């Protein structure tokens, strides 16, 4: 199970591109509405989440969580007890945690990026406490994967597929979607 969190004001492309790619790759993905079932993105697009945060189950089926950026979505992720519980659950079990754009700042606030290399939306680097912040589209350091911003959403999503399903399946998916760098 992969949970992709949707909080009011999330960046639509950063949330839905990973959902789409991971589902195409055959992974079980659920969008989790933080604060309700219908969540509006930062560009006013309403999205109906698969489940609400109250319905989320933190158990052995969980493989990864994904935190999309966007404002004020990132702030709402940081304020959410359910999101914080999911982060703790994954960190304690060395599960995959992915965050893109401003959302790596949520991990930075928890000290999870200390001593690691990560990327984020320009200007959020100071919020990645103790981190070596780089200007790359996607960075994986151990079990944490970070993405730079909306323009890196496809690279970010394909990296998640690569980590979960292998480089060959990610390459086949990219080819099938006519994605070229």
Steps between C-alpha positions, in 0.01 A plus 500: 500500500615849413331803653507833316379778729274775369467807721308815407723697262713207378682526167283292267769383256731396785230281655324353202801423280641255759153350554458447126847355440495273803158363406615444141790303649251280683553636851217546748468872568245686709463874515440613857292813557636705787202686642232339286415288198495777234817708505569799275846541357699820486346578159142442611462149359288290737615140539305228675739302718473122518489514880521759775780520752265346758469190277876459455656184642864492603593133478729252326331562162646852481807536274526873441346838569508792257473864603419736211591865535299809424386779724331500736485119457848449640412699812190286551708182465736625769207580731323167450529249783414218256781601263744531789397154624556355152843663480593359841371154404708499179813646660497248785465209255741632237221520241512727198406866545467726196444875497507757221516880465438668837407172673859394581480785755256282698772235521762764578293623795509145637880476462464216249722671243789568735821370344321411176497645150161621377333746267204734533329799344742797477490706820406212729859381547535665845207287621688178423678505835847343492461396138726531196244666272568469127327639191422165335161387366493187720727375778496170683700469821432169667128453549414867438421628151456871433395696194562863405157622387214474250733478199667194655173316571546240225865434589395472866217258418723285280762488776235366738411232243870418456556460873192281547494308172849525346670713238375287210134543592551875551665525156217300338242722667676816381519362147133400502406849615723653227705677768846614400741718690 
